[in-house]
Amino acid sequence: MKTFPFASLFLLLLSICSSAQSFGHSLLPLFSLDPSYVNVNHGSYGSASKYVQEKLREYQMKAELNPDRWYRIDIQLEMNKLREKLSAYVNCDPDDLVIVDNASAGINSILKSLKFRSNETILYYNVAYGMVKLTLQYVSTEIFTQEQIIQIDLDHQTIQNTELLLKTTQDAIRKIANVKLIVFDHISSLPSIRFDVGTMIKYFRGQGILTLVDGAHALGGIELDLRKLDPDFYVTNTHKWLYTQRSSCLVYVRKDLQKLIHPIITSFGYLQSFQSEFFWLGTRDYSAYLTISDAIDFRRTIANESEIFAYNHQLAIQTGTLLAQLWNSSTLTTDERYISTMNNIELPAFINTTEKMNNLYQKLINEHNIFLPMIEFDKKFYCRISAQIYMELSDYEKVGHIVLNAVSTMKLRRTITNMN
Amino acid sequence: MKTFPFASLFLLLLSICSSAQSFGHSLLPLFSLDPSYVNVNHGSYGSASKYVQEKLREYQMKAELNPDRWYRIDVQLEMNKLREKLSAYVNCDPDDLVIVDNASAGINSILKSLKFRSNETILYYNVAYGMVKLTLQYVSTEIFTQEQIVQIDLDHQTIQNTELLLKTTQDAISKIANVKLIVFDHISSLPSVRFDVETMIKYFRGKGILTLVDGAHALGGIELDLKKLDPDFYVTNTHKWLYTQRSSCLVYVRKDLQKLIHPIITSFGYLQSFQSEFFWLGTRDYSAYLTISDAIDFRRTIANESEIFAYNHQLAIQTGTLLARLWNSSTLTTDERYISTMNNIELPAFINTTEKMNDLYQKLINEHNIFLPMIEFDKKFYCRISAQIYMELSDYEKVGHIVLNAVSTMKFQRKITNMN
């Protein structure tokens, strides 16, 4: 019993009818979001287009029709085709990328493969994603002494100034012996800042330091040219901004380093080749991986890549300006080079403690079905919004007012509490 | 656009109409196998019932409707409910089991967590699954010297006699210092033999040796009572014999050992608790895991567990007898205690080299769309068949004749080649 491919048909009509695809609410039918849910947080978990979901079923059905043929023969061919397509999209050699489940799997594969001597150091920044810090902690506890993992603190100034960031980093490097690896974001999570990784990679390579770039939010959100960036290791989720089925992640490893890197699961490819090692990690559903190809196709029916990047970039910037105005606060940065498809806006002044921030976060979820990630950074309290092709400025304006009302309610309750 | 739940309706009708559910071809409509594919190899990749596939969609749809709510709130509750249900099915404490992607992930988590000193040894058997051997090799190369992984060779006699197996093992243990862990199958893969793990676990515990049981084929195929077996570590796939969506795997760890075991991905639960560490391994699609619950429900509409076990067990035994007669050969064992839901039959006498075995394997795939795993064990060449509730003896008889014909053709081709 095959589902009628409504989504594919709709998509076809859409692309026939409008060559210059408009963004915004008109694209909502292409996704499966609950109409009552205003998703200002696309960046956390992404969304798969309906077209991709149909393709997912097709792959799963092939696997069910003849599991042996699918797993013993077809899968390898399909994954090879996928790598060809994806490597063209990110401009790298197809043999230099592998697919894993998510950025956590990617980061763990790299950090747990590299052998460090006791006097060698890994550097990372304070804005690194929680999972990255915890994995570094695990690695330092299991492999060598804790002092060998060093955190560099960025502040409001250095986070949006590459020259100052590198100067701060250099100050740290000078004090430490044998820095072997530095881990940094392409687009950090919370707060969300876009870093000039091209410059940073060149700088660290000049120092003989390996670079592991956490690009979880990059693919599909901003231009990604791996040949141009030339990192040593690069990890980026496909399900965050590319509209694939959850979950999958691209891991790029420079050719001369591939012999050092093993997947977290050892299986039949062990000792054969980088590709073989990462291809088979036990029986799994490859279908989500294969939708990467379909997601790329899907995007092309909407617009070309730079149009998609531009819409989300502009919407993130405009939203930042709007909310800062509405809340009488500021965005973390106004420098558009440091903004990707997300933006950080200082919460209304009343939110000046972690407790109040957490209360507001919960209140918005429980009373308004709004999920708005928040973070304290350099003594200020920010929220993070995600732009998306199915979103419009009015969505964020609505949320902006809801936040103001929620804060007012909190103020009133405090006043009453203080009076009693 | 919701798919009409045909499978659920059919299932309901089926369970209403026949209280004593008949097995065999009448159950084929409940699965999605290509009608032209005779699946004598269910054990490799399993099959998800259509009912489970519908439930999979429902979970995926929930995730798409509101990804934040699903991932930040709902998934934890759903996974807790799942563990309650699954732990009742295998008779263990819900907090002593976690779910991972597959047996490879489970085995890797345990072997890569345990810290071995250089003079400590891990024992394993020659019939261990390839992935297990390779992971042991990886661990011994990365952590300590290679001599610390020792293989014990079983033969035709010792593989089907627990007393002799333990004697052979004891001979090895006597010669080696500090055996810390032994890895062994509940039901081996190739050849497929069911081991008396309860006796083996007791024996090794008496020696102070930790037991890691690879039960990949156990869950849903044979009775599994973890409280009764009382292993230190137990790993079993759910998608092989329980009819869940691919892929997921139960990992059981004895309470007092949980603090030693970490998942292969370090993430937010690190250092909090065993359950927390394994729950969140980055954003992933939990839907396949959740179908474990639905697969258990599905089975109950067919028959009770012992009826399902019995049908597959008997079919495997009868198939062994039938093919041995047809091919004028033997099964690896006739002792029903060492047979699970799979059986190993010696291939026709002409197949007496690895080359011929591989040729036959390919020929069956290419010319007959039959996937029949084969192995050389103790100087004989066997194939492995899997029973299943949607299979009948006639299926295997058909395949048995096809094998004979294929062998005849190979004989004939060789004659011609030899004549030229």
Chai-1 contact restraints between the chains, C-beta under 6 A:
chainA,res_idxA,chainB,res_idxB,connection_type,confidence,min_distance_angstrom,max_distance_angstrom,comment,restraint_id
A,M1,B,F6,contact,1.0,0.0,6.0,A-B,restraint_1
A,T3,B,T3,contact,1.0,0.0,6.0,A-B,restraint_2
A,F6,B,M1,contact,1.0,0.0,6.0,A-B,restraint_3
A,S32,B,E64,contact,1.0,0.0,6.0,A-B,restraint_4
A,D34,B,L65,contact,1.0,0.0,6.0,A-B,restraint_5
A,D34,B,N66,contact,1.0,0.0,6.0,A-B,restraint_6
A,Y37,B,N66,contact,1.0,0.0,6.0,A-B,restraint_7
A,N41,B,D68,contact,1.0,0.0,6.0,A-B,restraint_8
A,Y45,B,P67,contact,1.0,0.0,6.0,A-B,restraint_9
A,Y45,B,Y71,contact,1.0,0.0,6.0,A-B,restraint_10
A,Y45,B,T283,contact,1.0,0.0,6.0,A-B,restraint_11
A,E64,B,S32,contact,1.0,0.0,6.0,A-B,restraint_12
A,L65,B,D34,contact,1.0,0.0,6.0,A-B,restraint_13
A,N66,B,D34,contact,1.0,0.0,6.0,A-B,restraint_14
A,N66,B,Y37,contact,1.0,0.0,6.0,A-B,restraint_15
A,P67,B,Y45,contact,1.0,0.0,6.0,A-B,restraint_16
A,D68,B,N41,contact,1.0,0.0,6.0,A-B,restraint_17
A,D68,B,F371,contact,1.0,0.0,6.0,A-B,restraint_18
A,Y71,B,Y45,contact,1.0,0.0,6.0,A-B,restraint_19
A,D101,B,R284,contact,1.0,0.0,6.0,A-B,restraint_20
A,N102,B,G282,contact,1.0,0.0,6.0,A-B,restraint_21
A,N102,B,T283,contact,1.0,0.0,6.0,A-B,restraint_22
A,S104,B,I265,contact,1.0,0.0,6.0,A-B,restraint_23
A,S104,B,S267,contact,1.0,0.0,6.0,A-B,restraint_24
A,S104,B,L281,contact,1.0,0.0,6.0,A-B,restraint_25
A,S104,B,G282,contact,1.0,0.0,6.0,A-B,restraint_26
A,A105,B,I265,contact,1.0,0.0,6.0,A-B,restraint_27
A,N108,B,I265,contact,1.0,0.0,6.0,A-B,restraint_28
A,G130,B,F268,contact,1.0,0.0,6.0,A-B,restraint_29
A,M131,B,S267,contact,1.0,0.0,6.0,A-B,restraint_30
A,L134,B,T266,contact,1.0,0.0,6.0,A-B,restraint_31
A,L134,B,Y270,contact,1.0,0.0,6.0,A-B,restraint_32
A,T135,B,T266,contact,1.0,0.0,6.0,A-B,restraint_33
A,Y138,B,T266,contact,1.0,0.0,6.0,A-B,restraint_34
A,R246,B,D285,contact,1.0,0.0,6.0,A-B,restraint_35
A,S247,B,T283,contact,1.0,0.0,6.0,A-B,restraint_36
A,S247,B,R284,contact,1.0,0.0,6.0,A-B,restraint_37
A,I264,B,I264,contact,1.0,0.0,6.0,A-B,restraint_38
A,I265,B,S104,contact,1.0,0.0,6.0,A-B,restraint_39
A,I265,B,A105,contact,1.0,0.0,6.0,A-B,restraint_40
A,I265,B,N108,contact,1.0,0.0,6.0,A-B,restraint_41
A,T266,B,L134,contact,1.0,0.0,6.0,A-B,restraint_42
A,T266,B,T135,contact,1.0,0.0,6.0,A-B,restraint_43
A,T266,B,Y138,contact,1.0,0.0,6.0,A-B,restraint_44
A,S267,B,S104,contact,1.0,0.0,6.0,A-B,restraint_45
A,S267,B,M131,contact,1.0,0.0,6.0,A-B,restraint_46
A,F268,B,G130,contact,1.0,0.0,6.0,A-B,restraint_47
A,Y270,B,L134,contact,1.0,0.0,6.0,A-B,restraint_48
A,L281,B,S104,contact,1.0,0.0,6.0,A-B,restraint_49
A,G282,B,N102,contact,1.0,0.0,6.0,A-B,restraint_50
A,G282,B,S104,contact,1.0,0.0,6.0,A-B,restraint_51
A,T283,B,Y45,contact,1.0,0.0,6.0,A-B,restraint_52
A,T283,B,N102,contact,1.0,0.0,6.0,A-B,restraint_53
A,T283,B,S247,contact,1.0,0.0,6.0,A-B,restraint_54
A,R284,B,D101,contact,1.0,0.0,6.0,A-B,restraint_55
A,R284,B,S247,contact,1.0,0.0,6.0,A-B,restraint_56
A,D285,B,R246,contact,1.0,0.0,6.0,A-B,restraint_57
A,F371,B,D68,contact,1.0,0.0,6.0,A-B,restraint_58
